[in-house]
Amino acid sequence: MSHKRVVITGLGAVTSIGIGAEAFARSLRKGASGVSEITVFDTSGFTSKNGCEIRDFDPQAWVHRLNPETIGRSSQFSIAAARMAIADSRIDPKLLSQNRCGVSIGTTDGESQLIDWLTEKWVKQGPAQLDSDSDKFRQVPADRLSLNVAQEFDLHGEAVTISTACAAGNYAIGHAYDLIAAGDADFMLCGGADSMCRKTFAGFYRLGTIAPSVCQPFDRNRQGLLTGEGAGILFLESLESAIARGAHIYAEILGYGVNCDANHMVAPDKNSIAKCIRLAHKNAGIDPNDVDYISAHGTGTQANDLTEAGAILEVFGDKTPPTSSIKSMIGHTMGAASALSSIACAIALQQSFIPPTINCQSVDPECGLDCVPNKARSADLHIVQNNAFAFGGNNSVVIFSKCNV
């Protein structure tokens, strides 16, 4: 069975530190912070009120074929990021309709902000008042994220939404990689999207994992995560296709690994994570000493950072590469997190720098990592690793490299 090489030729990013790959790249390089006080839902009663909310997003600028008012915020983000990725790839959009172009999007919450809104209306006005909100109910199912992208761009390949929580972006990229590599798709739009909602914020708050002001991954005094929102979409095609049309290639996907702890719902498992990393290396055909940089899951919680660091040290030993977390800048964007980290990896490979872990006051010696504190670092990168670990024990690691033709 032939196995096609898969490359990234377009990037689309909707984040709290910049909309578009270029703006996102500039902010990553300067270590920008997307933290602000949450306004998308009422934070009354919570002692922590900060998040990484996207301001001044105008769906009318990005959603053209569909009516923006009939789709949820996560779908709006997805379409915007997909439009950016298509434009960045410099492909004729008509070719996507005429060929096998699919959509693979990961999410944690789908359109849960609509569930928040409907629940609040139920409580305040009673269930009878919901009869007029059938359009809102139709927007809720998570499969709408990929379906809406397919409809917006008239795409007729597979359209799938993967809901493996905070590792979903990597899962979606891995799925798209498989379709291209096997020759079952010509092009894929893949990544992840989520919008901030009260439900998820309250859940993390009850777990005691919401930071009071900023997120400080791998810091001795870290106090938790901040919820964020956004979308990251990558345009994938075969190397053969990219060369034939003279496309700009950001990076190549060498392979990925996925597994499940099958243990605790919210507590990460070091051994399982280490196995997932090794599986990704095996599938990508690399050794640990080939990796020049790790984009960490790095949530800033006590348990996650220690567990992730322990797994990294178990695999890499005393040759652990620099490891940073962009969640310190954009918060935890749930299903979009590993997709946006994948875009950061592609940018890092292309522009030869490592994004920093900001808000770092004192690196935790128990983590034992070089977390690239506070300032971006110039680096000649050839192979990078993107980690994603989620509730339910869903682990996914993707390996990217510079493309050698």
N, C-alpha and C positions, 0 to 999 in steps of 0.2 A: 504494500500500500504506500503510495507516494505521500510525503509529508512536506507541505509547502511552508516556507519561511514566512513569518507574519510580522509586519511592520506597522508602526504608528505614523500616519501622515497628516493628521489633523487633530487639533486640541480645542476644547471649549470648556471654559470655567466660569461658574457663577459663584462668587465667594464674598465674604464680608470684607476682604482686603483688596478686592478688585474684580471687575467683570471683564472677561476676555483673558486669553493666555498671556498676552504681553503685560497687561496690568498686574495679573497674578504673579508673573515672573519678577517684575520690578519690586513688588511688595515682599516676595519671598527673599529676595536678595538683601533688602534693607531691614528685614525683620519687623515688618509692620504688625500692628495689633488690630484685630477686628472687634475688640471688646466694647460693648456699650450696654446701657440699661435696656432691658427687654421692653418692647412696646407691642409686639404682635399678640400678646395675651396679658391678662390681668395678673400681676405678680403680688397682689395684696395678700398678706398672710405669710408670705415667704420671707425669710431673713436675707436670702441671697436673691439678687434681682438682675445680675449681669448675664449676658450671653453674647453670642457672635451673630447678630442679626444682619441681614442684608438690607441696606437702605437704598431708597431711590431706584428700586427696580420697577421698570415700566413694561409689563407684559405685551402691551400693544406694539412695542418696538421689535418684538421677536416672534410673536404668534400672529401669523398672517392668514393662513388658510382656515383655521378653526377660530371660533369665537372665544377670546380669552376668558370671558365671564362664565363660560360653560365648563371650564376645567379648573382643577385645583392648583394651588401654588407650587407644589412639587412638580406637577406636569408642566407648568409654565417654565420653571427652572430647567427641566429636562429639554424642552423644545428650544429654549434660548441657547443652552450649551451645545445641543445638537446642531443648531444653525451655525454657531461659531465654528464647530469642528468641520462641518461641510465646507464652509467658506475658506477655512484655513487649509483644507486639503486641496483646494483649487480644482475640484472636480466639477464637471457640469452636473447640476442636480438632476437633470433629465436622465442621465445615465444610471442614476440610482434607482429610478422607477423602472427602467428598462432591463436592469440586471438584478441579480439576487443580492439585494441589500437588506440585512436584518437589523433588529434592534434588541439589545440585551441590557437591561437596566436593573441595578440592585437598589433595594430600599429597606429601611427599617420600619418606618411609619406610614409610607404611602401618602395618603391625604388625611392624616389624623387630625390636622388642624380643623378640618370640616366636621369631624366627629366631636371635637371640642365645642364647636359652634352649635351643632345640632343638640348636643347634650345640654348646653347652657339654655338654649331656647326651650327645650323640654321642661327643664326644672323651673324656669321663670314663667312660662306661658302655658304649659301643659301639652300633652301629646297631640291634641286635636289641632294645635296650631302648626304642626309639622306637615299637614296635608299639602300645603302650598309649596313645600320645599323638595319636591321630587327630583328637581335638577341637582340639588345638593347631594342627595342620596346616590344618584347615578355617578357622581364624581368620586365617590369614596373608594371603590375597589382598587387595590394596588396595581392590578393589571392595566389600569388606565394609563400608567406612566409610559409604558412601552407602546401601547396602542395609540395614544395621542401623538407620539412622535411619528409612528408609522403613518397615521392619517395626515398629519401636518405636511409630510414630505412625500406622500404617495408612494410608500415603500411596501413591497409585496413579499419580502423574505420573512423569516421567522421573527416574531415579536414576543419576547418573553420578559417577565419581571421576576427577579429572584429576591426572595425576602429572608436571606440568612443574616438578618440583623446587621451589626456594624462591620461585618466582613463581606457584605453583599456586593460592594463595588468590585472587589477583587474576584469574587465568584463570577460576576457578570462578564468581566474582562476575560477570565479563563474560559468561559463558555464560548464567547465570541472567537477567541483564539482557536479553539478546537474546530469550530465550523469553517474558518478560513483555512486552517492547516489541512483539514481533511478534504477540502474542495467542495464543501456543502454550501458555501456562501462566497460571493465575490467581494462584498464589502460588508462591514459591520459598524454600527454606531453602538458603543458600549460604555458603561460606567455606572454611575449611581446618583441618586437624588433624594433629598429629604428637606422638609421645611419644619421650622420650629413649632412645637405644639406643647400645650400645657400638660397633656397626659405624660409625655416622656420626661419633661422637666420635673414634674411632681414625683414620678417614679424614682429617678435618680436622687431627688431631694430626700425622699423617704429612706433611701439606702445610705444616706449620709455622704454622698459622693459629689455633691455640687460645691465647687470652690466659692468662697465668699467674694472674690474680686477677679483674680486672674488664674489661668492654668499654668502650672509649673512642672511639666514632666521631668522626671529623674532628679528633681531638686530635693534636698534634705527636708525642706519644710513644705512640700507639696500638700495641698489640701483637697484636691479633687479636680473634676473636669468642669468645663462650661459647655452647655449645649450650643450648637450652631446650626447653620442651614446652608444649602447651596446645591450645586450639581457639577459634576465633572463628566464630560463625554469625550471619548477617544474615537477617532476614525481609523479603522483597521482595514488592511488589505494585504494581499500577498506581496512579497518582494518582487516577484515577476511583474505583477500589475503596476506596482509603484515605479519600477524602472521603465516600463513600457510607456507610461504617460509622463515621465520626467518629474515625478512628484518629489517634494522635499520630505526626507525621512528623518523623523525625530529620534526614533529608537527602534530596536527590534525586541520582540517578546521571545525570550528563549524557552520559557516554560513556566509551570506553576505547580503548586501542591495544595491539596485541600484534605482536611480530615475533621473528625469530631471527637471531642474529649469523651463524650458519652458518660459524663460524670455529673458535675454540679451545674445548675442553671446559670449562675452568675459568677462563680469562682473559677478563674482560669487555671489550667493544669500545665505545669512547666514541662513535663515529659512529653505530653501530647503536642505542645507547641514546638518543642525541639524536633519531634518526629516529622511535623509538617514542614519545617525548614529544610530538613534533610531530604524529604521527598521532593520539594521544589528544586533543590540542587541536583538531585538525581535526574529528574525529568528535564531540567535545563542543560544537563551535561556539563556541570561545573563542579568545582571543589570549593569549600569554604574560603580558602585563601585567594580565590578569584574575585571575591566580592569587595568592592572598593567603598561602598557606602550602604547603610541600611536606613530606610525610611521606616521609623518605628510606629507601631500602633500608639504607644506613648500617650495614654489618656490623662496622666497626672494623678491617678488614684494610687493609694499605697499598695494595694494588692496587685494591680495590673503591672505597674512599672517594675516592681521587684520580680514578679513572675516572668515577664518578658525578658528582662535583663538576665535572669538566671538561665533561661532557655538559650539566649544568644551566647552567653559565656560557655554553656555546655557544648554548643556546636562549634564555636570559633576558638575557644580556649584563649591563649594569650595573644592571639592575632585578630582580636575583634576590631572590625573596621569602625570608623566614625558612625554614630547612630543618633539621629535627631528626630524630633517630633514637630510637625507643622501644626498639630493641634494646639500648641502654645500660641499660635497666631490666629487660627480660624475656628478654634473650638472643636468640639466633637460633632461633626456633621452627619453622624449616624451612617446611613447607607451610602452617602456621598463620600465618606471619609477616605476610604482606600482608593476610590476613583480619583479624588483630588490629589491624594498622595502619589498615585501613579503618574498624573500629569506633572507633579513636582519632580518625580524621578526623571521623566522624559526631558523636562527643562534643565534639570541638573546635568544630565548627560550632554545635552546640546550646548549649554553655556559654561560648563566646567566650574561649577561651584556647588557647595553643600549648603542647603538652607539651615538656618540656626534653630536651636531651641531657645526661645526668648523667655523672659521672666526668670532666668536662672540666677539665683543668688549664691547658692552653695550646692555643688553637685553631691548627691547622696553616695557616699563611699560604698554602701551596701549594694548599689546598682552596678558600680564598677565599670561604667561606660564613658567613653568620650562622646558627650552629647552635643558637641559643637555649641557651647553656651553663648547666647546673645548676639553673636555676629556671624554672618555668612563667611564661608571659608573657600578660597580658591582651591580647586582640586582637579587633577586629571583623572576623570572617571571613565571606566570602561564597562563595568558590570555593577548594577545596583539591585538591591533587594527591597521589596515593599511588603511589610508585615500587616496583617489584619486579623484580629481575634475578636470573637463576638459572644454575647450571651447565647446560651445553648451549647457552648463549647465548639462553635463553628470557627475553624481556623483556615486561613487562606494566605498563601505567600506567592507573589509573582516576581519573576526575575526578568530584568530588562538589561539591554546592552546597547552600546554603539553599534550601528549596522555596518558591518564590513562586507562590501560587495565583491 
